[in-house]
């Protein structure tokens, strides 16, 4: 049976050329009815140009070219706005570096019948982390515990971006009020959707080490995210 749902996959990128050149064709193979939107922050390694080359040969590939490194938060919001404006039914967001293996995308879509927000989770039975160092795992664990405590979230994996959203629920949130410009955007999204009455489900994934390039998350960003989340709760 043909899947009639209108699906958008968003990738926020900065210096991910080697990854997207392989990832985008793989996503389109796995979910041929989907479109892929790359929001690129003027990557000096030519990520944006590589996406444009793919787009010239496949109408399912689109790109938003931003003038500089404006942050993950605003890039994610740009993807949300595009999905809303273009009338998509579901929006899948994921990292562009293969840390979120594309083979799990069909599982997220299958679970979209159960809840309005599907989280690809490392921290439910069946989920796991492979190839990530102890420091990175501690950072992730700390952020997740902190988000549950400060924002009252009950979900296990709050810092990961591998998710499927029902766009009709995204429409009900004023995303212009989002405060996080960096990695705290992932927890803020769940917090605002929770306050809007969204339903959640987590499906197990394997989180893997990025295929090419270097991680951009450091302790400085983690502490900054913690401060943003505290301010968000206090102002609420």
Secondary structure, DSSP 8 states (H G I E B T S, - for coil): ------EEEEEEESS-HHHHHHHHHHHHHH-TTEEEEEEE---TTSHHHHHHHHHHH-TTEEEEE-SS---HHHHHHHHHHHHHHTT-SEEEEE-SSSSB-GGGHHHHHHHTTT-SEEEEESSSTT-EEES--HHHHHHHHHHHHHHHHHH----S--S---EEEEHHHHTTS-GGG---SSTTHHHHHHHHHHHTT--EEEEE-EEE--SSS-----HHHHHHHHHHHHHHHHH-
